[in-house]
Structure formats: structure tokens, C-alpha cells
Amino acid sequence: MADRPSTPPPQAAASGPAMTSRSPLTPEQVKKIEINRLKAKALRTQREEQDRKQSNGLSAPQPPSNLAAGQKRTHTAISTADVPATSRDGRNLETTKQGPFRPLDEIKPARNFTKYVEYDFSKMTDTKGGFLTAEDDPHNRQLHAPNQDEKPAHMTLKEWERHQLLRSLRNQKAGPFEPGINPLKKEENKVCRECESLEIDWKWEDCFHCAVCNSCKEKFPDKYSLLTKTEAKEDYLLTDPELKDEELLPHLERPNPHKATFHNMRLYLRYQVEEYAFSKKWGSAEALDEEFTKREGEKKRKKEEKFKSKLQELKKRTRTETYRRERAGGGGGEFGDAIDRSGKHTHVWGRAVENADGTGVKSCVECGMELEELEL
């Protein structure tokens, strides 16, 4: 067995004048070859770049079109170094970026959340919802007026209770705030209109212009009891303009007992309301009673007319329904009648039998239908 040559066999010597030795390349040829090599390299790099971009844009990488079946792709074709700007994968970071590893800085928002604005609440100013505040207008006395219902910061709880008590006594003109009595000019002192006592209710004097003491108020409730606005309108037939006139009928306001957020309750003095209703508006108590009876009768008459009109409309609708059924061929009939094409069933009622509860019941002899009767 002959040994395999490790190197190519030497070429045979040229035997003839036609076979001459290869001439060396000229500098122009070398330059042209180098230019072609660089162009081919540039075209190959450009093609690989396009293939890499196509593979990154698709969900599943596909092999380049210039590769044959079964041929392995290059590393640059499957590399993730060139990540598009729309990628939201925090693991794909630029290798050339300087600084610490911060994947959240590279995540881009979705298209639906691109208009989302992240506010820095530490730099925002509270505008109080557009309302004026004490800081906006420092010279406004209404804005800087202290709240009477809140305890000031410089007061203790005991001092605040004492302040509330003094304010209540001042409003009621009681205690140390009660007007004094002049012993030198007794004719100027106001006395009770019933017992001529000097200890009158100054709150009523200021509001109702009525000098009366507390004992007389309890002693004569038919004169000095208080009426609400609703009672004055319903019992004495007074109108809203008359009740709103403070010169005509003074009133005392109290918090509404039904709910604190409702309007204040207006209270009127009974003898003042009766004096105006009997003497000025209606003339006497008998005239007021006649007017009250007249209005009640008018209300009853209107109610009956409304009921009759509705009953008449119901009858008209019933007649229309009966006429429609007669035109259809059924013929109408009463409740419980069996209506068919051949004709209608006529009940033959038997004798009424009284039940245990006293109600009379009669039944049809043919169909057995029962009907209750109530005799008035």
C-alpha cells in the first residue's frame, strides 16, 4: 500500500512553448481586487443588519432569506444587542449606557398610557377648590372673623364654658345683663301688663314688644302661648306675606326641632295673632268660623267633582270596551258568563243562602257559579 502524500504532488514541468510561467499582478489590478473585496464586505454587512432588524421586529425569529435550508445563522442575526425603542422588556438594556443597572428607566409606557401625567404632590399648591381664603385677602374682615361656635386656641375648656354662658345671658338679657330699675323715676320702669311686676321677660319685650313676667305666661296660656307658622295659617287663615311682615306680626326664631339643617322655626304670640285676625282681617271670631266652614265645603265640593269626573271617564272606557267586544261578535255579558261562538250562557240563580258570617251566597243552577250578596 502506497503512502498517502501529505502535500499536493509537485506540478509537472511544462513541456512546450505554450505553457509559460504566470506573470505577476500589476499595481492597478491589486487595487481593483481590493476595492471589490471591500464592496462585497460592505454588502454582506448591510444584508446582515437588515436580517437582524427583521428578526427583532417579528414575534418569532425567522431565518434570513439568503440562507439555504439547514444552514446555521450567524451570531449577529440572533443577537439582542440592538433593541428597538418600542420594546418594553426591562432585560434588554443598551450595553453602551453608562451608570448603574436601572431596568425601570428603559421601560416605555404603553400607547394607551402615554398621556398619563405623574404629579409631584410635594410641589403642588392647595387652592381650596377655588374658594377665597384668609390668605388670599388678608384685609377682608369677614374672612378673618373668628368662628363663634369653635373654642379659641388660647382658651381653656373652663374659660370657654364661662364665655358661652355669658353670651347666652347677654342674648336673653338675663342675670347681670338684665336692664336696671330706676327707683327715682318709677314711671319709666316697665312692668308686667297683667300683675304690674317689675320682673318681666326682657327677651319677649325686645322681640314681641310685650311686657309680661314668666309667672303670668304660665298663668294665662290662652293669651301668651306661642303658635307656629303652620298653626297660624291653618287655624286663623293667614297668608305668608302677612306672617313675614315683622311690623304686623313680630315673631321669635328657634332652631327647628325636627332637623338642625332645616330652616328656623318661627313662633308667634297667640294674643297678637288673634287680635289681628279677629279685629283687622275677618272682623270677628264668628266671621272667621264662617270663612273656615266655607273653605272646607269648597274643598269637599272640589274633591267630589274630581271623583265624579274620574268615575265618568271610567264609565266611558267601560262602554267603549263593551262596544268593541259586541262588534267582535262575542256579545259582551256579565262577570262569570261563558261566551263562545254559539252564544252566551245565561245564569239561573237559585235562592240566596246566608253564610256563618252573615253574607248571602247564591249559586247558578246550571254551571254552579257562586255569587256573594251584601244587603245594605
GUPA-328191 format. One record per residue (C-alpha): residue number from 1; residue in one letter; z, x, y. Coordinates in steps of 0.02 Angstrom, whole numbers. Layout:
PT   n res      w      u      v
PT NUM   A      Z      X      Y
...
//
This chain:
PT   n res      w      u      v
PT   1   M      0      0      0
PT   2   A    -53     73    165
PT   3   D     73     89    302
PT   4   R     55    -36    446
PT   5   P     10     53    608
PT   6   S    142     35    740
PT   7   T     21     59    881
PT   8   P   -153     -5    908
PT   9   P   -282    105    823
PT  10   P   -372    225    936
PT  11   Q   -537    165   1001
PT  12   A   -690    242    926
PT  13   A   -782    365   1031
PT  14   A   -930    299   1122
PT  15   S  -1092    340   1033
PT  16   G  -1235    313   1152
PT  17   P  -1285    320   1331
PT  18   A  -1248    133   1364
PT  19   M  -1061    146   1333
PT  20   T   -990    236   1483
PT  21   S   -809    253   1541
PT  22   R   -730    113   1656
PT  23   S   -735    158   1840
PT  24   P   -575    145   1945
PT  25   L   -544     -5   2063
PT  26   T   -584     13   2245
PT  27   P   -451    -25   2379
PT  28   E   -542   -186   2429
PT  29   Q   -535   -250   2251
PT  30   V   -350   -209   2235
PT  31   K   -314   -303   2399
PT  32   K   -411   -456   2341
PT  33   I   -320   -461   2174
PT  34   E   -150   -453   2262
PT  35   I   -196   -595   2380
PT  36   N   -250   -706   2237
PT  37   R    -88   -668   2144
PT  38   L     17   -718   2295
PT  39   K    -81   -879   2319
PT  40   A    -56   -927   2137
PT  41   K    130   -891   2152
PT  42   A    144   -999   2308
PT  43   L     52  -1143   2224
PT  44   R    167  -1132   2074
PT  45   T    323  -1133   2184
PT  46   Q    259  -1284   2280
PT  47   R    222  -1379   2119
PT  48   E    395  -1341   2050
PT  49   E    475  -1402   2212
PT  50   Q    382  -1568   2201
PT  51   D    432  -1590   2020
PT  52   R    614  -1557   2063
PT  53   K    615  -1687   2203
PT  54   Q    536  -1817   2090
PT  55   S    664  -1786   1954
PT  56   N    811  -1805   2079
PT  57   G    741  -1967   2154
PT  58   L    724  -2057   1986
PT  59   S    870  -2129   1886
PT  60   A    814  -2040   1729
PT  61   P    731  -1868   1748
PT  62   Q    554  -1862   1682
PT  63   P    459  -1708   1630
PT  64   P    331  -1641   1756
PT  65   S    153  -1696   1733
PT  66   N     89  -1517   1720
PT  67   L    194  -1480   1565
PT  68   A    125  -1505   1392
PT  69   A    214  -1606   1260
PT  70   G    358  -1509   1185
PT  71   Q    359  -1377   1322
PT  72   K    529  -1333   1397
PT  73   R    559  -1366   1583
PT  74   T    616  -1231   1700
PT  75   H    794  -1220   1766
PT  76   T    739  -1264   1942
PT  77   A    665  -1429   1881
PT  78   I    833  -1492   1816
PT  79   S    948  -1408   1943
PT  80   T   1057  -1516   2059
PT  81   A   1071  -1390   2196
PT  82   D    955  -1488   2311
PT  83   V   1049  -1655   2330
PT  84   P    967  -1791   2439
PT  85   A   1063  -1860   2589
PT  86   T   1073  -2035   2513
PT  87   S   1170  -1978   2360
PT  88   R   1349  -2046   2353
PT  89   D   1407  -1932   2213
PT  90   G   1553  -1829   2276
PT  91   R   1524  -1696   2144
PT  92   N   1356  -1645   2217
PT  93   L   1401  -1530   2361
PT  94   E   1300  -1406   2458
PT  95   T   1332  -1230   2395
PT  96   T   1296  -1155   2564
PT  97   K   1426  -1260   2657
PT  98   Q   1571  -1161   2725
PT  99   G   1751  -1222   2716
PT 100   P   1867  -1299   2585
PT 101   F   1812  -1418   2448
PT 102   R   1812  -1593   2528
PT 103   P   1710  -1715   2423
PT 104   L   1751  -1867   2531
PT 105   D   1662  -1788   2680
PT 106   E   1500  -1785   2582
PT 107   I   1506  -1968   2526
PT 108   K   1392  -2077   2632
PT 109   P   1432  -2263   2661
PT 110   A   1329  -2398   2579
PT 111   R   1196  -2486   2678
PT 112   N   1300  -2646   2699
PT 113   F   1445  -2547   2773
PT 114   T   1351  -2435   2894
PT 115   K   1407  -2545   3043
PT 116   Y   1591  -2533   2996
PT 117   V   1695  -2454   3133
PT 118   E   1858  -2370   3091
PT 119   Y   1978  -2392   3237
PT 120   D   2116  -2273   3282
PT 121   F   2262  -2389   3322
PT 122   S   2364  -2246   3393
PT 123   K   2240  -2233   3537
PT 124   M   2219  -2420   3568
PT 125   T   2300  -2517   3711
PT 126   D   2381  -2688   3687
PT 127   T   2303  -2805   3816
PT 128   K   2420  -2952   3773
PT 129   G   2275  -3061   3719
PT 130   G   2202  -3069   3896
PT 131   F   2359  -3144   3975
PT 132   L   2439  -3072   4130
PT 133   T   2595  -2970   4102
PT 134   A   2728  -2897   4214
PT 135   E   2645  -2726   4202
PT 136   D   2479  -2795   4268
PT 137   D   2554  -2872   4425
PT 138   P   2718  -2786   4472
PT 139   H   2733  -2886   4635
PT 140   N   2725  -3059   4554
PT 141   R   2895  -3143   4564
PT 142   Q   2854  -3272   4432
PT 143   L   2812  -3140   4302
PT 144   H   2966  -3037   4343
PT 145   A   3084  -3186   4349
PT 146   P   3220  -3169   4215
PT 147   N   3223  -3293   4072
PT 148   Q   3371  -3410   4096
PT 149   D   3386  -3450   3911
PT 150   E   3399  -3270   3850
PT 151   K   3551  -3160   3863
PT 152   P   3526  -3011   3980
PT 153   A   3546  -2840   3902
PT 154   H   3688  -2787   4018
PT 155   M   3797  -2940   3974
PT 156   T   3915  -2955   3828
PT 157   L   3920  -3114   3722
PT 158   K   4082  -3173   3804
PT 159   E   4012  -3148   3979
PT 160   W   3854  -3240   3932
PT 161   E   3951  -3391   3866
PT 162   R   4052  -3396   4027
PT 163   H   3892  -3388   4129
PT 164   Q   3817  -3533   4029
PT 165   L   3973  -3638   4056
PT 166   L   3972  -3608   4243
PT 167   R   3788  -3652   4254
PT 168   S   3818  -3816   4160
PT 169   L   3963  -3862   4275
PT 170   R   3857  -3821   4426
PT 171   N   3717  -3937   4367
PT 172   Q   3841  -4078   4332
PT 173   K   3939  -4048   4492
PT 174   A   4099  -4044   4394
PT 175   G   4252  -3932   4389
PT 176   P   4254  -3802   4530
PT 177   F   4084  -3861   4590
PT 178   E   4138  -4040   4623
PT 179   P   4122  -4089   4807
PT 180   G   4287  -4086   4900
PT 181   I   4382  -4231   4978
PT 182   N   4413  -4232   5164
PT 183   P   4588  -4305   5197
PT 184   L   4558  -4310   5385
PT 185   K   4401  -4417   5379
PT 186   K   4431  -4540   5239
PT 187   E   4286  -4650   5293
PT 188   E   4163  -4509   5248
PT 189   N   4228  -4492   5070
PT 190   K   4125  -4580   4937
PT 191   V   4222  -4700   4825
PT 192   C   4180  -4799   4669
PT 193   R   4089  -4961   4706
PT 194   E   4198  -5056   4580
PT 195   C   4376  -4987   4592
PT 196   E   4361  -4880   4752
PT 197   S   4417  -4724   4660
PT 198   L   4379  -4553   4732
PT 199   E   4338  -4477   4562
PT 200   I   4157  -4530   4549
PT 201   D   4017  -4460   4441
PT 202   W   3927  -4343   4561
PT 203   K   3781  -4320   4442
PT 204   W   3744  -4507   4449
PT 205   E   3768  -4504   4636
PT 206   D   3639  -4366   4653
PT 207   C   3515  -4445   4531
PT 208   F   3536  -4635   4544
PT 209   H   3620  -4640   4715
PT 210   C   3757  -4743   4633
PT 211   A   3941  -4701   4665
PT 212   V   4038  -4754   4510
PT 213   C   4178  -4675   4409
PT 214   N   4175  -4641   4223
PT 215   S   4304  -4775   4183
PT 216   C   4200  -4910   4268
PT 217   K   4045  -4854   4174
PT 218   E   4134  -4889   4011
PT 219   K   4215  -5047   4077
PT 220   F   4051  -5129   4135
PT 221   P   3916  -5080   4009
PT 222   D   3807  -5231   4057
PT 223   K   3780  -5152   4228
PT 224   Y   3795  -4964   4205
PT 225   S   3716  -4936   4035
PT 226   L   3557  -4833   4026
PT 227   L   3387  -4901   3972
PT 228   T   3243  -4802   3900
PT 229   K   3066  -4817   3966
PT 230   T   3010  -4918   3816
PT 231   E   3153  -5043   3835
PT 232   A   3114  -5066   4020
PT 233   K   2931  -5102   3982
PT 234   E   2960  -5222   3837
PT 235   D   3115  -5317   3899
PT 236   Y   3079  -5327   4086
PT 237   L   2887  -5317   4080
PT 238   L   2874  -5170   4199
PT 239   T   2721  -5058   4213
PT 240   D   2702  -4869   4205
PT 241   P   2665  -4847   4392
PT 242   E   2824  -4940   4434
PT 243   L   2928  -4835   4316
PT 244   K   2854  -4673   4382
PT 245   D   2900  -4713   4562
PT 246   E   3066  -4622   4590
PT 247   E   3096  -4708   4757
PT 248   L   3079  -4877   4674
PT 249   L   3170  -4840   4511
PT 250   P   3259  -4672   4500
PT 251   H   3277  -4601   4326
PT 252   L   3377  -4469   4233
PT 253   E   3290  -4349   4114
PT 254   R   3367  -4296   3949
PT 255   P   3296  -4196   3802
PT 256   N   3204  -4303   3676
PT 257   P   3320  -4339   3527
PT 258   H   3175  -4359   3405
PT 259   K   3098  -4186   3430
PT 260   A   3130  -4045   3551
PT 261   T   2945  -4016   3584
PT 262   F   2915  -4197   3642
PT 263   H   2922  -4249   3824
PT 264   N   3092  -4275   3902
PT 265   M   3168  -4447   3885
PT 266   R   3180  -4549   4046
PT 267   L   3336  -4655   4068
PT 268   Y   3352  -4796   4196
PT 269   L   3508  -4883   4261
PT 270   R   3516  -5062   4197
PT 271   Y   3576  -5150   4355
PT 272   Q   3439  -5063   4458
PT 273   V   3303  -5117   4336
PT 274   E   3368  -5297   4331
PT 275   E   3384  -5304   4519
PT 276   Y   3203  -5252   4543
PT 277   A   3135  -5361   4402
PT 278   F   3232  -5520   4447
PT 279   S   3226  -5515   4636
PT 280   K   3066  -5423   4681
PT 281   K   2941  -5439   4540
PT 282   W   2972  -5601   4446
PT 283   G   3090  -5691   4564
PT 284   S   3223  -5742   4436
PT 285   A   3277  -5720   4256
PT 286   E   3201  -5891   4211
PT 287   A   3032  -5837   4280
PT 288   L   3042  -5677   4176
PT 289   D   3080  -5779   4020
PT 290   E   2931  -5893   4055
PT 291   E   2816  -5745   4077
PT 292   F   2882  -5668   3917
PT 293   T   2852  -5831   3821
PT 294   K   2678  -5846   3896
PT 295   R   2631  -5670   3843
PT 296   E   2698  -5694   3668
PT 297   G   2598  -5855   3650
PT 298   E   2441  -5767   3714
PT 299   K   2465  -5628   3587
PT 300   K   2488  -5754   3447
PT 301   R   2333  -5851   3501
PT 302   K   2226  -5693   3504
PT 303   K   2290  -5644   3333
PT 304   E   2246  -5816   3261
PT 305   E   2073  -5811   3341
PT 306   K   2042  -5640   3265
PT 307   F   2096  -5703   3094
PT 308   K   1984  -5857   3107
PT 309   S   1834  -5754   3159
PT 310   K   1857  -5639   3010
PT 311   L   1878  -5790   2895
PT 312   Q   1718  -5866   2964
PT 313   E   1623  -5705   2931
PT 314   L   1690  -5703   2753
PT 315   K   1630  -5882   2726
PT 316   K   1458  -5838   2792
PT 317   R   1444  -5692   2673
PT 318   T   1502  -5803   2529
PT 319   R   1372  -5935   2569
PT 320   T   1237  -5803   2577
PT 321   E   1286  -5735   2406
PT 322   T   1287  -5910   2331
PT 323   Y   1117  -5949   2405
PT 324   R   1046  -5786   2337
PT 325   R   1109  -5825   2161
PT 326   E   1037  -6001   2168
PT 327   R    868  -5932   2220
PT 328   A    876  -5810   2075
PT 329   G    890  -5958   1954
PT 330   G   1069  -5941   1899
PT 331   G   1128  -6093   1994
PT 332   G   1297  -6024   2051
PT 333   G   1455  -6102   1982
PT 334   E   1642  -6078   1994
PT 335   F   1751  -5938   1930
PT 336   G   1751  -5931   1740
PT 337   D   1587  -6029   1718
PT 338   A   1468  -5960   1587
PT 339   I   1298  -5953   1672
PT 340   D   1141  -5922   1568
PT 341   R    957  -5968   1570
PT 342   S    982  -6134   1481
PT 343   G   1107  -6198   1609
PT 344   K   1289  -6183   1658
PT 345   H   1445  -6230   1566
PT 346   T   1550  -6370   1641
PT 347   H   1735  -6355   1608
PT 348   V   1827  -6504   1539
PT 349   W   2005  -6476   1594
PT 350   G   2147  -6550   1497
PT 351   R   2318  -6607   1556
PT 352   A   2423  -6482   1652
PT 353   V   2574  -6415   1558
PT 354   E   2722  -6343   1652
PT 355   N   2775  -6166   1602
PT 356   A   2951  -6097   1593
PT 357   D   2935  -6027   1769
PT 358   G   2884  -6196   1838
PT 359   T   2697  -6160   1857
PT 360   G   2573  -6288   1791
PT 361   V   2440  -6225   1670
PT 362   K   2289  -6321   1612
PT 363   S   2154  -6264   1489
PT 364   C   1974  -6307   1457
PT 365   V   1946  -6414   1302
PT 366   E   1781  -6331   1257
PT 367   C   1800  -6145   1298
PT 368   G   1990  -6130   1304
PT 369   M   1999  -6053   1478
PT 370   E   2169  -6072   1560
PT 371   L   2199  -6103   1745
PT 372   E   2365  -6100   1836
PT 373   E   2403  -6231   1967
PT 374   L   2530  -6219   2104
PT 375   E   2576  -6382   2190
PT 376   L   2630  -6368   2373
//
